[in-house]
Amino acid sequence: MSGDGEPSPLGAGAASAALAGLVVSSAALVSAPRLMPPSYSWLAHTTSESAAQGVPGAWLARAGFLLLGCCVIVIAVVRRARWGRWGVGLHAAFGALMIATGIFSARPWEPGLPFSPVEDLLHSVAATSLGFAFAVGVVLVAWRHWRDTGAWRLLDVTAVTASVVLPLAMLGFEPLTGALQRVMFLLAYLWYGREACSRPQ
């Protein structure tokens, strides 16, 4: 905060840059399926598969993951006073793990393409862990908001509920795995976008 009680220019500028980065990252993930082979389906195949090993055009989704992770880390730093130590730690972990998913790619969905099982395992661990980091991180931030205001926010409740329900739904509706996962990404982008737009401290 600056001396007159207004957000510091540094914090406001970083939040604006992070918000712009979220827009670019989301555009990359939305556009990535267009670079995939004809066998790729955005309904059935995940965003991780659009960044898979050995697949032409996978660079775009990987760049989207990397940018998303960096933006979340910036937002966590800007929002540290309101999120609290544990909230910042979990969301920063989400960002770092998202960067890891861009560095370590999943195996390709098409048979016959070479891939590294170790890299695929690292991707899976990072992807699973970031889901937990996001859900618990949102709960902690929502609890702090409720403690301060006595109100729950709809997007907080929706994001946490979706982070539990949608992965379970993906297990039962495999033809819609990609679409369901993209709903989770949409909620994450909306949640972090709201936080980036909020007045920093």
N, C-alpha and C positions, 0 to 999 in steps of 0.2 A: 504494500500500500504506500502511496505517496503521502506527503505531510498534510495535504488538505483532505484526506479521507477518500480520495479517488483511487481506483486501481492504478498501479504503476504502469507507465507506458510499455516497459519491458514485458510485464505479465500480459497486458492486453494485446500487444503485438504477437507474442508467442501463441496466445490462444487463437488469434485470427489466422496465423500461419498454420496451426494445427487443424483448424476447421477447414481451411482450403485444402490441406493435405488429405483430410478425410473424404472430401468431394472427389479429388483426383483418384484416390485409392478405390473408392466405390465404383467410379467409372471404369477403372481398370478391370475389376472383378466382373462387372456387368458385361464388358466388351470381350473378355477372355474367351468365352465359348465360340465366338466368331472365328477365332484363330485355330480352333480344334479340328481334327479330322471329322468326316461325316458321321462316324460311329459315336461321336460324343453327343450326349443329350443333357441339356441343363436341368431337365426334370429328374433324371435318374442318376447322373454323375455329379460328384461333389466339386466344390471349388478346388479342393486339393488335387483332384484328378485333372483339372484344367491347368495345374502347375506340375504335372507328373514328370517323372524322369523319362528322358528320351523322346518326349512329345514335342513336335515343332510348335512354336508359338506359346510354349509354357512360360516364357519369360514375362509375359504381361501379368499373369496372375501372381507370379512370384514377386514382381515389383509391387503389386497391390498389397500383398501380405507385408512386405518390408516397410512400405510407407505407412500402412495402418499401425504397425507396431511402434514405429518412431513417433507418430502423432499421439498415440495413447500415452507414451512415456512423457511427452511434453505436456499434455493435459494434466497428467498426474502431478507433475511438478508445479504447474500453475495453480492447481486446486488443492495443494497440500494442506492449507490451513483449514479448509472445510471438510476434506475427506478424512483427515486424521492419519496417523502413522500406519495403521494396518490397512486402511483403505488405499492409501498411496502405494504401499508395498505390494498389495495384491494386483492392483491395476498396472503398476509398473512391471510386475511379473507377467501379466497378460501381454503387455507390449513386447517384452523380451521374448516370450514364447511364440508370439505371432511372428516376430523376426526370424526365430528358429524354423518356423514352418516354411518361410520363404527361402531359407538357406538349405534345409534338408527336405527333399521332395518325396512324395509318395510314389509307390510303384504305378506304372501305367495300367489302365484298364484293358488295353488291347493285349491279347496274348502274343508271345513271341518277341516282344521288345525287351532288350536287356535292362536290368535294373540292379541296384545295390540293396540287398535286404537290410543291411545295417542302416543305410540312409532312410529307408522306408520305416524302420522301427523308430528311429529318432524323430521322424516326422509324426508318427502316430502318438508317441509319448508327449511331444510338445502340443499337438492338437488336443489331446485329451486333457492335459494339465491346464491349458489356457481356458478351457470351458469351466473348470472348477474355480480357477482364479477369478474369472469374470462374475460368476454367480455369487460367490462369497463376497467379492469386492463390492458388488452392487448392494447386497444385503447390508454391509457395514455402512456404506454411504447413505443408504435409505434410512437406516436406524439413526444415524447422526442427524439427518434432516428431521425425522420424527421427534427426536429428543429436543431439537431446537424450536420446532414449529408446532408440534402436535398433529401433523398431517402426513399421510402417506401419498406419494406421487404415483399416478397411474402407470407411467412408463417404467418406474422401478419395479412395481409388482408384475407388470407384463413381462419384462425382461427376465426376471428371476423365474417366473412360472414357465416361460418358454424354454429356458435353459435346462429345465428338468423334463418337461413334457415332450418337446420336439425330438431330443435324442432317442427317447423311448419310441416315439412314433416312427422314427426312421428305421427302427428295427423291424417294425411290423408292416411298413409300407415301402419296401425297397424300390419299387418303380418311381417313387416320389422322393427318394433320398435327397437328391440334389435340390429340389424345390424347397423341401423342409429346412435343409441346412441354410439355404439362402434367406429364409425368413429370419433365422437366428442372426445371420450377418446383418440383415436390415435393422433389426432391433439394436444390435450392438452399435452400428453406425449412428442410429438415432440417439441412443443414450449418450455416447461420447460427444456427439454433435451438440446436444443440449448442454452438456457440461462445459464444452468449449465456449458456448455462447453465454453462459452464466457469468455474472460479474466475478472476476478473479479477486483473490485477496493477496 
